[in-house]
Amino acid sequence: MIEISRRSALAIVAGGVVSTGVAFAAVSSFSDEDLVRVTLEKYLGRLNMRIEHLQQFVLEFRNRNPWVFPSGKLSDAVTLVEELKLGAVRRLLPQEKREDLIHFDRWVIAEFHMLTDYAWRSSLNDPIRFTGWQSCTNPFANLEPPKLA
């Protein structure tokens, strides 16, 4: 039989308390920018984007789609899991939460393409800039609604 001394039992408990505290501090320090960044990097690879442009994108994205962001706790947990490259843990979530995250991922990627110059850069090394919503620039586009007869 293995005997555990009082000192080693206290060390184990103290280590658990410290690791729980560190995990809580890490999770509670995440922002919306962190969630959006890890989500985009999951699908698009490393982003060459200044923090100011990312913040502007997230602010505009949140203003345009306030219902899409996951709840605070889920958002922090997903950010931590993606930072640690443990994305497979998502499968353990309830079906509704998984669908919410997939919905969020799709909206972020779509809005990222519309609100930044990601797709228009001449080189992959060019920095990504927030451009905001751009109206149609096609000179031949007919934007008037069709006339009903």
ZIMO-V501963 format. One record per run of one state. SS is the DSSP state (alpha for helix, beta for strand, coil for the rest). FROM is the first residue (numbers start at 0). LEN is the number of residues. If there is no record, write none. Layout:
ss: <SS & SS>
from: <FROM & FROM>
len: <LEN & LEN>
//
This chain:
ss: <coil & alpha & coil & alpha & coil & beta & coil & alpha & coil & alpha & coil & alpha & coil & alpha & beta & coil & alpha & coil & beta & coil & beta & coil>
from: <0 & 5 & 28 & 31 & 44 & 48 & 49 & 50 & 64 & 71 & 83 & 86 & 92 & 94 & 115 & 116 & 117 & 120 & 127 & 128 & 129 & 130>
len: <5 & 23 & 3 & 13 & 4 & 1 & 1 & 14 & 7 & 12 & 3 & 6 & 2 & 21 & 1 & 1 & 3 & 7 & 1 & 1 & 1 & 19>
//
